[in-house]
Amino acid sequence: MYTLYIDGSKIQNRVECAFFHFQANVEIYSELFRLSVEATVFTAEVVAIQQAVKYIIGRQLRKAKIISDSRSALMSLASVHERRIINEIKDNIKKFSRDIQLICIRAHRGFEGKERADQLAKMASTKDHVGFSFCTSRIQIKNGGMARTLVELF
C-alpha cells in the first residue's frame, strides 16, 4: 500500500498546495504548487489531489491511498460534478482500475503525514512561479459584490 498526503492553503493572498509520498516513515517524493490568487483553498485541495493521482498513475503505484483533511474536496469527487478538474480526476481514477483510495482525516490531530503535507503546502507560498492559473469563481464574484454592498451601506 502506497500512501500520499495532500494539503492546500492560502496565506496572505498566496494559494498553494502540495502532496507527498510517504512510505515506511520515509518521505519518498514531494511536490509543491503555487496557484493564482483567484484560486480558493478548495481549489488548492483539488489540485493537490489531481497531482497526486497523476503521480500514482505515472509511477504505476497499485493500491495507493490519498489522505486529505478536505472533506469538501473528497465529497466533490463522489458527486455528479460539472467542473472539468473534478471530472478529470474521476476519469483518471477509473482508468487506473479504481486502485486509488481517497481517505478523509480530521485536520490538526497530530497525524505526522498530514502535518508534513501542511508544512509543504505553506512552503509553496514562497515559490515565485504560479503553476496553476484560475479565473475568479462565481461565488467569489457574488461574495465580492455583497462585500461592496455592505461597505456602501455603512
N, C-alpha and C positions, 0 to 999 in steps of 0.2 A: 504494500500500500504506500502510495506517494502522497505527501501532504504539502499543500500550498496554502499560505495565509495571504489575505489581501486586506488592504485598507485604503480609504480615501479621506482627504481632509481639506479644509480651507483655512488658510492663515493669512490675515491681512491682505485680502483680495488676491491671493495666490491659491489656486486649486491644484491639488496634487494627489497622486495615488501611487501605490506600489504593490508588488507581490513578491513573495519569496518562497523558494522550495526548501523545505525543512525535512531532513532525514536523519534518524538516529541521533537527535540533538545536535546536528551539524547543519549549518546553512550552506546548501549546495549552490544556489543561484538566487540572485535577486535582480529586480529591475524597477527603476523609479521613473515616473512620468509626470510632467507638468502639463496642465490643461489651461486653456484660455480662461480669462477672468469671468466670462459668461457662464462657464460650467458650474454646476451645483455639486455639493458633496455626493448626492445620489448619483450623478453622472460620473463622478470620480470613482465611486464604488463599482459601478457597472463597467467602466473602462478597465479597472483592475481585474475584474472577473474575466472580461473579454481577453485581456492579455495573458492571464493565467491559463485560460482554455487553449489559446494559441500555442503557448509554451508546452503544455501537456501533449497536444496533438503533434507538434513539431518534433518532440522527443519520444513519441510513442509510449508514454507512461501509462500503462494499464493499471486499472484500479486506483485511480487518483481521487483525492478529495480536496476540495477548495473550501477553506474555512473563512467565514466573514461574520462581522457583527452587524451587517446591514440587512436587517430583516426586509426592509422595503425593496432593496435591490434583488434579493433572493426571491421574494414574492412576485416581483415583476416577471421573473423568468418562469414562474409557474402559471402566470395568467396569459390570457389572449391579449397580445400587445401589438401595436402598430409601429412601434419605434424600430427603426432599422437595426440599431445596435443590439437590441434585445432579441430580435428575430435571428440575427447573425449568430449570436451566442447559442441560442437554442438549436439552430441548424447544425452548428459545428459539434455540439454535444451529441446530437442524433447521429451524425455521420461517423462519429468515433464510437459507435456501438453503445452509446449511453454508459460508457465506462467511467464517467466522471460524476462524483457525488458532491453535491453542494450542501454545506452544513452551516447552520447559524449558531453562533455562541453569543453569550452576553458580553458586552463591552466592559473593559476595565475591571476584570475579575482576576487578573494576575496570570492569565494564560501566557506562558513565555512566548510562544509563537505569535500570538495576537499583539502582544506588546512590541515585539520586534517589527511587525508589519506597520504598526502605528508610527514607530520611530522612523522607519524607512520612508513612509509617505510624507512625513514632516520634512525629512531631508530633501525631498524632491522640490520643495519650495525654493531652494537655493539655486536650482537649475535656471540658466538664462534662456535656454531654448524651450519653447512651447511645443510639445509633441502632438497635442490634440487641440483642435480649434472647434468651438461650438458657437451657435447663434444664441441670442437671448431667448429663453423659453417663453411660451405664452403666459405661464404662471408668473414668471419674473416681470414681464411687461405689465400684467394685471396688478401685481403687488406694487410695482413701481408707481403706477398710476394712482393707486389707493394711497400710497405714501405722500405723493404730491398733493392729493386732495386733502389729506389730513393737515399737511403743513399750511395749505391755503386757508383752512378753517380756523386755524389757531394763529 
